[in-house]
Amino acid sequence: MVAVRATVVWDGPGADIIRVFVEPPLPSGAVVHDEDVILYRALDQNEEPTGPVTGVEIIGFLEFNRWDALPQLDLLWQLPGQEPLPLDELLKREQRRLRQQAERAASLA
């Protein structure tokens, strides 16, 4: 599998949308993959999003548990300072981390 550098953006517990993108960013377009999963694909010569997957967006991330809804990709995603992982493993790790972060923030409120 090919490893790609990646970045993660989470909108916080209010919006609860996570986005994972390859780095460096590529011109991409969104394609609905599933009711809660949107794929970003590289644009082809006609500016259509038909190329390789360049990112993923999950709506309702903290409660998301339909890991089988994610596409099977021949990529390992690597966040800065971490080991490369398949997309589902990276997202599960981020979900654990973000759940803890949201719980801490809620306990301080």
Residue pairs with C-beta under 8 A, 6 or more apart in sequence:
1 74
1 75
1 76
1 86
2 74
2 75
2 76
3 75
3 76
3 77
3 78
3 84
4 22
4 23
4 75
4 76
4 77
4 78
5 22
5 23
5 24
5 78
5 80
6 20
6 21
6 22
6 23
6 77
6 78
6 79
6 90
7 20
7 21
7 23
7 79
7 80
8 18
8 19
8 20
8 79
8 94
9 18
9 19
9 21
10 16
10 17
10 18
10 19
10 61
10 94
10 98
11 17
11 18
12 102
13 62
13 102
13 105
13 106
16 59
16 60
16 61
16 62
16 63
17 57
17 58
17 59
17 60
17 61
18 57
18 58
18 61
18 91
18 94
18 98
19 55
19 56
19 57
20 55
20 56
20 77
20 87
20 90
20 91
20 94
21 40
21 54
21 55
22 54
22 55
22 77
25 54
26 42
26 43
26 54
27 42
27 43
28 40
28 41
28 42
28 43
28 49
28 54
28 55
29 40
29 41
29 43
29 47
29 48
29 49
30 38
30 39
30 40
30 49
30 57
31 38
31 39
31 40
31 41
31 49
32 38
33 39
33 69
33 71
34 66
34 69
36 58
36 59
36 60
36 64
36 66
36 69
37 56
37 57
37 58
37 59
37 69
37 70
38 56
38 57
38 58
38 59
39 53
39 55
39 56
39 57
39 71
40 49
40 53
40 54
40 55
40 56
40 57
41 49
41 50
41 51
41 52
41 53
41 54
42 49
42 51
42 52
42 54
43 49
43 50
43 51
44 50
44 51
53 71
53 73
53 75
56 70
56 87
56 91
58 64
58 91
61 91
61 95
61 98
62 95
62 98
62 99
62 102
64 91
64 95
67 88
67 91
67 92
70 87
70 88
70 91
71 87
73 86
73 87
75 86
75 87
76 84
76 85
76 86
77 84
77 85
77 86
77 87
77 90
78 84
78 85
79 90
85 93
